[in-house]
Amino acid sequence: MSGVQVLGIDAAVKRIGKVLGAMSNRKDANARAVAIVDRWVQINFKTEGGNVDGWEPLKDQTIRQRKRNKSGQVKILQDAGWLRGKWKHIISNINGALVSGVDYGIYHDKGTEHLPVRQLLPKHEDIWPDIKKVYSDDWEKAIRG
C-alpha cells in the first residue's frame, strides 16, 4: 500500500490546522536564511571579493589616507573594520534581513563616479540554491508534522 491515509473531516481539519500553524512560524527558517547571506558576505570580505572574482585593488592615495596600517597590509574595505563588522540580523516570523550598520556600504557595493564597484552582497543566483533548501526543508518538516 502507498503512503495514502484516509482521514475523517475532523481529523483532516485538525491536521491542516497543525500544518498551517507550523508553516506560519518562519522565524527559524528566516534565521538560517540570514545566516547563509551573512556567511557569504563574511567570506567575501575575508577573500577581498573572492565570491565575485576579486575586488579592484586600492589606489596608493587610498592606502595613504587610511586610519591605520598605511603600509597597505589591511585588506580592502577593512581599514577600521566597521563595514565588515557592523552587519545586523533582523529576523521575525515574516522575514529575515541582513542590514549593514553603516550608511556607506551601498556606495562600495554599487560603485560611484569615484569608487569602483566592490560587490559586498550576494546576487540572487549566488545564494538561491541554499536559501531554497532552507525553506523546502522547513515546509517539508511542517507538512510531516
PyMOL commands that set and color helices and strands:
alter all, ss='L'
color gray80, all
select helices_A, chain A and resi 9-24+27-46+50-52+60-64+82-85+105-110+124-144
alter helices_A, ss='H'
color red, helices_A
select strands_A, chain A and resi 87-91+96-100
alter strands_A, ss='S'
color yellow, strands_A
deselect
rebuild
show_as cartoon
